[in-house]
Amino acid sequence: MQKVNDTKDFNNTIARYDSPVFDNYYGFDKNQPADRQIVYCSLYELPENEIGALHFHDTIELGLCRAGVGECHTVHGICDTKTDDVEIFFPYEYHISRSKAGGHSLWNFIQIDLGRLCSETGHSNYSEIIDMIHNEIGISGIIDAERHPMIASLIRRIVTESLADQPGRYMIIMAMLTELLVLNARASVDEKKLGCIVNPKLERLKPALEYIRDNYMKVVKIVDLAQLCCMSISQLRAGFREVTGQTPKDYLIEIRLSGAEKLLVGTDMSVLDIALETGFGDVSNFYRAFRAAKEISPTDYRKKYLKYRNL
């Protein structure tokens, strides 16, 4: 496909793919907003503005570049992107992308709520899948299709299936996603850095981000995070805000909530045990943080997923 050079070509490119778009996204259940979808999709031209704070999702994100050129920023560095490139980001992985000047980088992004997808399809290996993701064995970000042709192909197929409103789509997506995660888990963790330019600001925070991700269930002290990054506490806080748009405490809570969601859906542990297991210390702190983030209590959240599973 040719690079999109002007507005007319860009509009023609959108028309060729004929992707349904509802308020910049669409999902299988069009009566629900984006954050309530099991699988939802967007067709989005990345802006050319300066890179701001990185962001993350509590879903798995897959992407396929339909046209144009851009760049993707992660905690591992900066990667150039072009037409037909694919990406994968796991829950709570920081990233942000943009178009290069005049690049008109056009992407289909697919967000997959893994817990709800497992419930919808009756998939019984949810906990095993989550363990694979938590082990951090594999690759994320922009995928090198020459080194990992099967992973790249599966991402393209999942995007295509997600865009097609066909019967049995959840079953097909679940099957392909399971294969994708297994193949990804077999890939070398060192592949994450291939083709990337190291971003010094992100690299300095990497020890703290990884420590929180691996130890969120324990007491995490900001002084320890600062020491890991060879920073003062004030430098660490400023760095977190610049790179992630969050404080270290906010990021820690997000990671703990992600772990709690998986236990609520994938186990029969009590809410108290989940609160203790994920580092909240007691039920009241857990309830307060969960409700503030999800606008629903942990107990009602679990009931909702049990309802989906029994449909």
Summary of the structure (lengths in Angstrom):
residues: 311
radius of gyration: 19.6
end to end distance: 42.9
largest distance: 57.4
contacts: 968
relative contact order: 0.12
helix: 50%
strand: 16%
